[in-house]
């Protein structure tokens, strides 16, 4: 059966939860879904655990790809461009802080757009977090607001949550983005939207439900803030040089229309246990 959906998990040192996440994804999604584990030079055995899990379940849908050295989220996403086979592609954080319903929401968003991104600041978005993590959530929210304000000022992008770790793409959009993406780190999320705007792709923001059970994060504020700032400056330079300017679209490259209203790009099976670690 042809694969209609590719789920991409960018991973760095996710050994504590990768098996639970893969178990959940295999349960939530139809059998034709491809699952790409993009291991970014993990040192904790993430890739080995993912492979053993796939082998133990005799599940050929799970593919594990390992970068020999840690290069960043952007490097993993760009590496996935040539590997994804689905007509719809979803990137989701490996800890599945965005659960089944949120993944379904961005897929449904592709009914109206070429790209659908989660918006944690949408009025309809919801957070689930234990009391002990209230401070973590507050700090994360403030940092996100500050970064988003910087991005909106620097690039004029209208989106309220560029860094949400849940994004869905129709295949033609994913492939058109690929040749213009250059960023290796977390700022790849900004570059995706910058390129999408230049190409005239339709971007839809959708509300999500976010579940945090740990304050662990691969984003370390001081070091990552410096790296992301450098990447933003690099993108500003590329934009000033016209590197993100849209090229003419020929008849053969023209975007296909969205699927009929109400149809789902990738139907989901009814939710079943086990739930994934958040």
C-alpha positions in Angstrom: 0.0 0.0 0.0 1.5 3.4 -0.9 2.5 5.6 2.1 0.3 8.6 2.6 2.0 10.0 5.6 5.6 10.5 6.9 6.2 11.3 10.5 9.7 12.8 11.2 11.2 12.6 14.7 14.3 14.8 15.1 16.1 13.2 18.0 19.1 14.0 20.2 19.6 11.9 23.3 16.0 10.7 23.6 16.8 7.2 24.9 14.5 7.7 28.0 11.4 8.0 25.8 12.0 6.9 22.2 10.5 3.5 22.6 7.4 4.9 24.2 7.1 7.5 21.5 7.5 5.0 18.7 4.9 2.7 20.4 2.4 5.5 20.6 2.9 6.6 17.0 2.6 3.1 15.7 -0.6 2.7 17.6 -2.1 6.1 16.5 -1.4 6.0 12.8 -2.4 3.7 10.0 -0.1 1.0 8.8 0.9 2.9 5.7 2.6 5.7 7.7 6.4 5.9 7.4 8.2 6.9 10.7 11.6 8.5 10.3 13.8 8.6 13.4 16.5 11.2 12.6 19.1 10.7 15.2 21.4 13.7 15.4 24.6 12.1 16.8 23.0 11.0 20.1 25.5 9.6 22.7 22.9 7.7 24.8 21.9 4.9 22.5 18.8 6.5 21.1 19.3 5.0 17.6 20.0 1.5 18.9 16.9 1.5 21.0 14.8 2.6 18.1 16.2 0.0 15.8 15.7 -2.8 18.4 12.1 -1.7 18.9 11.4 -1.7 15.2 13.0 -5.2 14.8 11.1 -6.6 17.8 7.8 -5.5 16.3 8.8 -6.5 12.8 7.7 -3.0 11.7 9.2 -1.9 8.4 7.6 1.5 8.7 10.2 2.6 11.2 13.4 3.9 9.6 16.4 5.0 11.7 18.9 7.4 10.2 22.0 8.5 12.2 24.2 11.5 11.7 27.7 10.7 13.0 28.0 14.1 14.8 25.4 16.4 16.4 24.6 19.0 13.8 21.3 20.5 15.1 17.6 20.3 14.4 17.9 22.0 11.1 20.5 19.5 9.8 18.2 16.6 10.8 15.2 18.2 9.0 17.1 18.9 5.8 18.4 15.3 5.8 14.8 14.1 6.0 13.9 15.9 2.8 15.3 13.1 0.6 14.0 10.3 2.8 10.3 11.2 3.3 8.0 9.2 1.0 4.5 10.3 2.2 2.2 12.7 0.5 2.0 14.5 3.8 4.9 15.1 6.1 4.8 15.9 9.8 7.6 17.0 12.1 7.0 16.5 15.7 9.2 16.7 18.8 10.4 13.3 19.8 9.0 13.4 23.3 5.5 13.8 21.8 4.6 16.8 23.9 2.1 17.4 21.1 -0.2 14.3 21.2 -2.4 12.5 18.7 -5.1 15.2 18.6 -2.6 18.0 17.9 -1.0 16.0 15.1 -4.4 15.3 13.6 -5.1 19.1 13.8 -2.1 20.1 11.7 -2.9 17.4 9.2 -6.5 18.7 9.0 -5.0 22.1 8.5 -3.5 20.9 5.2 -7.1 20.9 3.8 -6.7 24.7 3.6 -3.0 25.2 3.2 0.3 24.0 1.9 1.9 24.1 5.4 0.2 23.9 8.8 2.0 24.9 12.0 1.1 24.5 15.6 0.5 27.8 17.5 0.9 27.4 21.3 -0.3 31.0 21.7 -3.6 30.5 19.9 -6.6 31.4 22.0 -7.8 27.8 21.7 -4.5 26.2 22.6 -4.2 24.4 26.0 -1.3 23.4 28.3 -1.2 20.4 30.6 1.6 20.8 33.2 2.1 19.7 36.8 2.4 22.4 39.4 6.1 21.9 39.9 6.7 23.0 36.3 4.7 26.3 36.5 7.9 28.3 36.7 9.4 26.4 33.8 6.3 27.1 31.6 6.3 30.8 32.6 10.0 31.2 31.7 9.6 29.3 28.4 6.6 31.4 27.5 8.5 34.7 28.1 11.5 33.6 26.1 9.2 32.5 23.3 7.4 35.8 23.3 10.6 37.7 23.2 12.1 35.6 20.4 8.9 35.8 18.3 8.7 39.6 18.7 12.3 39.8 17.4 11.5 37.5 14.4 8.3 39.5 13.5 10.3 42.8 13.6 13.3 41.5 11.7 11.4 39.6 9.0 7.9 40.9 9.0 6.5 37.3 9.4 3.0 37.3 10.8 3.2 34.0 12.7 2.8 34.1 16.5 4.8 30.9 17.2 7.5 30.1 14.7 9.3 27.7 17.1 6.4 25.3 17.7 7.8 21.7 17.3 4.8 20.5 15.3 4.6 21.3 11.6 2.9 19.6 8.7 3.6 19.9 4.9 1.9 18.8 1.7 4.6 17.0 -0.3 4.9 19.6 -3.1 5.5 22.3 -0.5 8.1 20.3 1.4 10.0 19.6 -1.8 9.9 23.2 -2.9 11.3 24.4 0.4 14.2 22.0 0.4 16.7 23.6 -1.9 16.5 26.9 0.0 17.0 25.7 3.5 20.5 26.3 5.0 20.2 26.6 8.7 21.5 23.7 10.9 20.1 24.8 14.3 16.7 25.6 15.9 16.3 28.7 13.7 15.4 26.3 10.9 11.8 26.9 12.0 12.1 30.6 11.1 13.8 29.8 7.8 11.1 27.4 6.8 8.5 30.1 7.2 10.7 32.8 5.6 11.1 30.6 2.5 7.4 29.6 2.5 6.4 33.3 2.4 8.9 34.0 -0.4 7.5 31.1 -2.5 3.9 32.1 -1.9 3.0 28.9 0.0 -0.1 29.0 2.1 0.7 28.7 5.8 -2.1 27.8 8.3 -1.8 28.2 12.1 -3.7 25.8 14.3 -4.3 25.5 18.0 -2.6 22.7 19.9 -2.6 20.9 23.2 0.8 20.8 24.8 1.7 18.4 27.6 4.9 18.9 29.7 5.9 16.3 32.2 9.6 17.4 32.4 11.6 20.5 32.2 14.3 18.7 30.2 14.9 20.3 26.8 17.5 20.2 24.1 17.3 24.0 24.0 19.8 25.5 26.5 18.9 29.1 26.9 22.2 30.9 26.8 24.1 28.7 24.3 21.1 28.2 22.0 20.1 31.9 22.2 23.5 32.9 20.9 23.4 30.3 18.1 19.9 31.3 17.1 20.8 35.0 17.1 23.8 34.2 14.8 21.5 32.3 12.5 18.9 35.1 12.4 21.7 37.5 11.4 22.8 35.1 8.7 19.2 34.9 7.4 18.9 38.7 7.4 22.0 38.8 5.3 20.7 36.2 2.9 17.4 38.0 2.6 19.1 41.3 1.9 21.1 39.6 -0.8 17.8 38.3 -2.4 18.6 34.7 -1.6 15.0 34.1 -0.3 13.3 35.8 -3.3 10.7 33.7 -5.0 11.5 32.3 -8.4 8.9 32.3 -11.2 6.5 29.3 -11.0 6.0 27.4 -14.2 2.9 25.4 -15.1 4.7 22.2 -14.1 5.7 23.6 -10.7 2.3 25.2 -9.9 0.9 24.2 -6.6 -1.8 21.6 -6.7 -5.1 22.6 -5.1 -5.8 21.5 -1.5 -7.9 18.4 -1.0 -11.6 18.8 -0.8 -12.9 20.5 2.3 -13.6 18.1 5.1 -11.3 15.4 3.9 -8.4 14.3 6.0 -4.9 14.0 4.5 -4.1 10.9 6.6 -7.0 9.3 8.5 -6.2 8.2 12.0 -7.2 5.0 13.7 -9.2 5.4 17.0 -6.8 6.3 19.8 -5.6 3.2 21.8 -3.2 2.7 24.7 -0.4 3.0 25.4 -0.1 6.8 25.8 3.3 8.3 25.0 5.7 9.9 27.4 5.4 13.7 27.2 
